[in-house]
Amino acid sequence: MKVLINSFIKIIFLSLIGATTGFAVTGPKNITFGFENKEVFPWYIGNDDKMGEYPGVMVETMREVAAEMGVKLELKRMPWTRCLLEIKSGDLNATFSGSFKKDRLENGVYPHRNQNLEDLDKDRHLHITSYVLYRKKYDDFPHVKWDGNTINGISAKSKIGVPKGYSIIDDLVKKYQIDPAHIEESPQTIHDFKKLLSGRVALAAALEDTGDVYLSQDKEINKWIEKLSPPLVKKEYFLIFSHQFYNKYPQFAEAFWDRLVIFRKSAKFQNLRDKYNKNFLNKE
């Protein structure tokens, strides 16, 4: 509640500043955001460049907040690594949803405190998601174990499958001491699950939201693949503005982050979550 009140007060303050400084006039009329062209349920739906009737909770959230801010929003889908490159170049004004990595500060600006770009403001996240491990039931790698602290048995013949460019790769290498040569990157989580089924990898590390959708929707995957506990790591995800855009429109960017917090805590956002759960989960 305190965060919500503080965000609301900040938006009112910025609005008052705008009334006296011409913020509404100097703010952008159009903004261009990029997001990944792979499905991450429920945040964005589909595995191509298109956006259909159900584009995803986060896509609809961005549209709602942009409308509240009085700007026209253009959305582009592309590989995640390209999203990061295009905010670095300034070709995109922002991208979502990205977890915090210090080296990504070279690409863009996260919500922060005290005018310190490295002082991450976690309260202004878009959502929180866990990375978890999945394995094949009755698998061919009984020596591979996850005890909640250590991943044992990973080798050149028993690798971990991970979507290319995802931040969990750094965690596997640095936190869990996995040899990078024993991590097999793929286009997306469904490819890792297929590798589990065929015995090509011993484990798959995936965003829990994404992996659980496959477990709920695909009978073969549900029959043969299981999720391991506890999660590897839990992360906040953010809207990241380009340095070029933030330097030109800092008040607008700050207000956009704040409005996202208010929307995330609203009944309208929960209704969006419910809509996607109803239309996508546990369907025969």
C-alpha positions as CSV (number, residue, x, y, z in Angstrom):
1,M,0.0,0.0,0.0
2,K,2.9,2.4,0.9
3,V,4.4,1.8,-2.6
4,L,1.1,2.4,-4.3
5,I,0.5,5.7,-2.4
6,N,4.1,6.9,-3.1
7,S,3.7,6.1,-6.8
8,F,0.4,7.9,-6.9
9,I,1.9,11.0,-5.1
10,K,4.8,11.0,-7.5
11,I,2.6,10.9,-10.6
12,I,0.5,13.8,-9.2
13,F,3.8,15.7,-8.6
14,L,5.0,15.1,-12.1
15,S,1.7,16.2,-13.5
16,L,1.9,19.4,-11.5
17,I,5.4,20.0,-12.8
18,G,4.1,19.3,-16.3
19,A,1.4,21.9,-15.9
20,T,3.9,24.6,-15.2
21,T,6.9,23.5,-17.3
22,G,5.1,22.3,-20.5
23,F,5.8,18.6,-19.8
24,A,2.7,17.5,-21.7
25,V,3.9,19.5,-24.7
26,T,7.6,18.4,-24.6
27,G,6.7,14.7,-24.0
28,P,6.7,12.4,-27.0
29,K,3.7,11.9,-29.2
30,N,4.8,8.5,-30.3
31,I,6.8,5.8,-28.6
32,T,8.1,2.5,-29.9
33,F,8.6,-0.5,-27.6
34,G,10.0,-3.9,-28.5
35,F,9.3,-7.3,-26.9
36,E,10.3,-10.9,-27.6
37,N,8.9,-12.9,-30.4
38,K,8.6,-16.0,-28.3
39,E,5.7,-16.8,-26.1
40,V,6.1,-16.2,-22.4
41,F,2.7,-16.9,-20.9
42,P,0.8,-14.9,-19.8
43,W,2.9,-11.9,-20.6
44,Y,3.0,-12.2,-24.3
45,I,1.4,-14.8,-26.6
46,G,2.5,-16.4,-29.8
47,N,5.9,-17.2,-31.4
48,D,6.1,-14.9,-34.3
49,D,5.9,-11.2,-35.1
50,K,2.1,-11.0,-35.0
51,M,-0.2,-9.8,-32.2
52,G,-3.7,-11.4,-32.3
53,E,-6.8,-11.1,-30.2
54,Y,-4.9,-12.2,-27.1
55,P,-1.5,-10.6,-27.4
56,G,-0.6,-11.1,-23.8
57,V,-1.1,-9.4,-20.4
58,M,2.0,-7.2,-20.7
59,V,1.2,-6.1,-24.2
60,E,-2.3,-5.0,-23.1
61,T,-0.8,-3.4,-20.0
62,M,1.6,-1.3,-22.2
63,R,-1.3,-0.2,-24.4
64,E,-3.4,0.8,-21.4
65,V,-0.7,2.9,-19.8
66,A,0.3,4.5,-23.1
67,A,-3.3,5.5,-23.6
68,E,-3.4,7.0,-20.1
69,M,-0.2,8.9,-20.9
70,G,-1.7,10.3,-24.1
71,V,0.9,8.8,-26.5
72,K,0.6,6.5,-29.5
73,L,2.4,3.2,-28.9
74,E,3.9,1.1,-31.6
75,L,4.9,-2.4,-30.6
76,K,7.5,-4.5,-32.4
77,R,8.3,-8.2,-31.8
78,M,11.8,-9.5,-32.3
79,P,14.4,-11.9,-30.7
80,W,15.3,-10.8,-27.2
81,T,18.9,-10.2,-28.0
82,R,17.9,-7.8,-30.8
83,C,15.5,-6.0,-28.4
84,L,18.6,-5.3,-26.2
85,L,20.7,-4.2,-29.1
86,E,17.9,-1.8,-30.4
87,I,17.5,0.0,-27.1
88,K,21.2,0.4,-27.0
89,S,21.2,1.9,-30.5
90,G,18.1,4.0,-29.7
91,D,16.1,2.4,-32.5
92,L,13.6,1.3,-29.8
93,N,12.5,3.7,-27.1
94,A,12.1,0.8,-24.6
95,T,11.8,-3.0,-24.3
96,F,10.1,-5.4,-21.9
97,S,10.3,-7.6,-19.9
98,G,13.9,-7.7,-18.8
99,S,15.4,-8.9,-15.6
100,F,18.2,-6.8,-14.1
101,K,21.8,-7.5,-15.1
102,K,24.5,-5.0,-14.4
103,D,26.0,-5.2,-17.9
104,R,22.6,-4.4,-19.4
105,L,23.0,-0.9,-18.0
106,E,25.0,-0.3,-21.1
107,N,22.0,-1.0,-23.1
108,G,19.3,0.9,-21.3
109,V,17.8,2.5,-18.1
110,Y,16.0,0.5,-15.5
111,P,13.7,2.2,-12.9
112,H,16.0,3.5,-10.2
113,R,16.3,5.6,-7.1
114,N,18.2,8.7,-6.1
115,Q,19.2,9.5,-9.7
116,N,21.6,6.6,-9.5
117,L,21.1,4.3,-12.5
118,E,22.6,1.4,-10.5
119,D,20.3,1.8,-7.6
120,L,17.5,-0.5,-8.9
121,D,14.0,0.3,-7.8
122,K,12.6,-3.2,-7.5
123,D,9.2,-1.9,-6.4
124,R,8.6,-0.7,-10.0
125,H,8.8,-4.1,-11.6
126,L,6.4,-5.4,-14.2
127,H,6.1,-8.9,-12.7
128,I,8.1,-11.5,-10.8
129,T,8.8,-14.8,-12.3
130,S,10.8,-17.8,-11.2
131,Y,13.2,-20.0,-13.2
132,V,12.8,-23.7,-12.5
133,L,14.2,-27.0,-13.6
134,Y,12.2,-29.6,-15.5
135,R,13.2,-33.2,-16.2
136,K,11.8,-36.3,-17.9
137,K,10.1,-38.7,-15.6
138,Y,11.8,-42.1,-15.4
139,D,14.7,-40.4,-17.3
140,D,18.0,-41.7,-18.6
141,F,20.0,-39.5,-16.3
142,P,19.4,-40.8,-12.7
143,H,22.8,-39.4,-11.7
144,V,21.6,-35.8,-12.4
145,K,20.2,-34.3,-9.2
146,W,18.9,-30.9,-7.9
147,D,18.8,-30.7,-4.1
148,G,17.8,-27.0,-3.9
149,N,21.4,-25.8,-3.6
150,T,23.5,-27.8,-6.1
151,I,22.9,-29.2,-9.5
152,N,24.9,-32.5,-9.7
153,G,25.8,-34.7,-12.6
154,I,25.8,-32.2,-15.4
155,S,28.4,-33.1,-18.1
156,A,29.0,-33.1,-21.8
157,K,26.7,-36.1,-22.1
158,S,24.0,-34.8,-19.7
159,K,23.5,-31.1,-20.5
160,I,21.0,-28.4,-19.4
161,G,18.8,-26.9,-22.1
162,V,18.1,-23.2,-21.9
163,P,16.5,-20.6,-24.3
164,K,19.2,-18.5,-26.0
165,G,20.1,-15.2,-24.4
166,Y,18.1,-15.7,-21.2
167,S,19.6,-14.4,-18.0
168,I,19.4,-17.8,-16.2
169,I,22.5,-18.8,-18.2
170,D,24.6,-16.5,-16.1
171,D,23.1,-17.8,-12.9
172,L,23.8,-21.4,-14.0
173,V,27.5,-20.5,-14.7
174,K,28.2,-18.2,-11.8
175,K,25.9,-19.3,-9.0
176,Y,25.7,-23.0,-9.7
177,Q,29.1,-23.5,-11.3
178,I,27.9,-25.2,-14.5
179,D,30.4,-25.4,-17.3
180,P,29.2,-23.2,-20.2
181,A,30.0,-26.0,-22.5
182,H,27.4,-28.1,-20.7
183,I,24.6,-25.6,-21.4
184,E,22.8,-26.2,-24.7
185,E,21.0,-23.1,-25.9
186,S,17.8,-23.4,-28.0
187,P,15.3,-21.1,-29.8
188,Q,12.7,-21.5,-27.0
189,T,11.5,-23.7,-24.1
190,I,9.4,-26.0,-26.2
191,H,12.6,-27.1,-28.0
192,D,14.2,-27.9,-24.6
193,F,11.2,-30.0,-23.7
194,K,11.4,-31.9,-26.9
195,K,15.1,-32.5,-26.1
196,L,14.1,-33.8,-22.7
197,L,11.6,-36.2,-24.3
198,S,14.2,-37.5,-26.8
199,G,17.0,-37.7,-24.1
200,R,19.2,-35.1,-25.7
201,V,19.4,-33.1,-22.5
202,A,19.1,-34.1,-18.8
203,L,17.4,-31.0,-17.6
204,A,15.6,-27.9,-18.9
205,A,15.8,-24.5,-17.2
206,A,12.8,-22.4,-18.0
207,L,10.6,-19.6,-16.9
208,E,8.0,-21.2,-14.6
209,D,5.1,-19.4,-16.3
210,T,6.1,-20.7,-19.7
211,G,7.0,-24.3,-18.6
212,D,3.8,-24.7,-16.6
213,V,1.7,-23.8,-19.6
214,Y,3.2,-26.6,-21.6
215,L,2.6,-29.0,-18.7
216,S,-1.1,-27.9,-18.6
217,Q,-1.8,-27.9,-22.3
218,D,0.2,-30.7,-23.8
219,K,-0.8,-34.2,-22.7
220,E,2.5,-35.9,-23.8
221,I,4.6,-33.2,-22.0
222,N,2.4,-33.6,-18.9
223,K,2.7,-37.3,-19.0
224,W,6.5,-37.4,-19.3
225,I,7.9,-34.2,-17.9
226,E,7.9,-32.9,-14.3
227,K,8.9,-29.7,-12.6
228,L,11.5,-29.8,-9.9
229,S,11.4,-27.8,-6.6
230,P,12.5,-25.4,-5.4
231,P,13.0,-22.7,-8.1
232,L,16.6,-21.9,-9.2
233,V,16.0,-18.2,-8.8
234,K,13.2,-15.7,-8.6
235,K,13.5,-12.5,-10.6
236,E,11.8,-9.1,-11.1
237,Y,11.2,-8.1,-14.7
238,F,11.2,-4.5,-15.9
239,L,10.5,-2.0,-18.7
240,I,13.9,-0.8,-19.8
241,F,14.1,2.6,-21.6
242,S,16.9,3.4,-24.0
243,H,19.5,5.9,-22.7
244,Q,18.7,8.2,-25.6
245,F,15.0,8.3,-24.8
246,Y,15.4,8.6,-21.0
247,N,17.9,11.5,-21.4
248,K,15.4,13.3,-23.6
249,Y,12.2,12.5,-21.7
250,P,13.2,11.7,-18.1
251,Q,9.9,12.9,-16.5
252,F,7.9,10.9,-19.0
253,A,9.8,7.7,-18.4
254,E,9.6,8.1,-14.6
255,A,5.8,8.7,-14.9
256,F,5.4,5.7,-17.2
257,W,7.1,3.4,-14.7
258,D,4.9,4.8,-11.9
259,R,1.7,4.4,-13.8
260,L,2.7,0.8,-14.6
261,V,2.9,0.1,-10.8
262,I,-0.6,1.6,-10.3
263,F,-2.0,-0.4,-13.1
264,R,-0.3,-3.6,-11.9
265,K,-2.0,-3.2,-8.5
266,S,-5.4,-2.5,-10.1
267,A,-8.5,-4.7,-10.5
268,K,-8.2,-4.2,-14.2
269,F,-4.8,-5.9,-14.2
270,Q,-6.1,-8.8,-12.2
271,N,-9.0,-9.1,-14.7
272,L,-6.5,-9.4,-17.5
273,R,-4.7,-12.2,-15.6
274,D,-8.0,-14.0,-15.1
275,K,-8.9,-13.6,-18.8
276,Y,-5.7,-15.2,-19.9
277,N,-5.9,-18.0,-17.4
278,K,-9.4,-18.8,-18.4
279,N,-8.8,-18.8,-22.1
280,F,-5.4,-20.6,-22.2
281,L,-4.9,-22.8,-19.1
282,N,-6.3,-26.3,-18.7
283,K,-8.0,-26.4,-22.0
284,E,-8.6,-29.9,-23.5
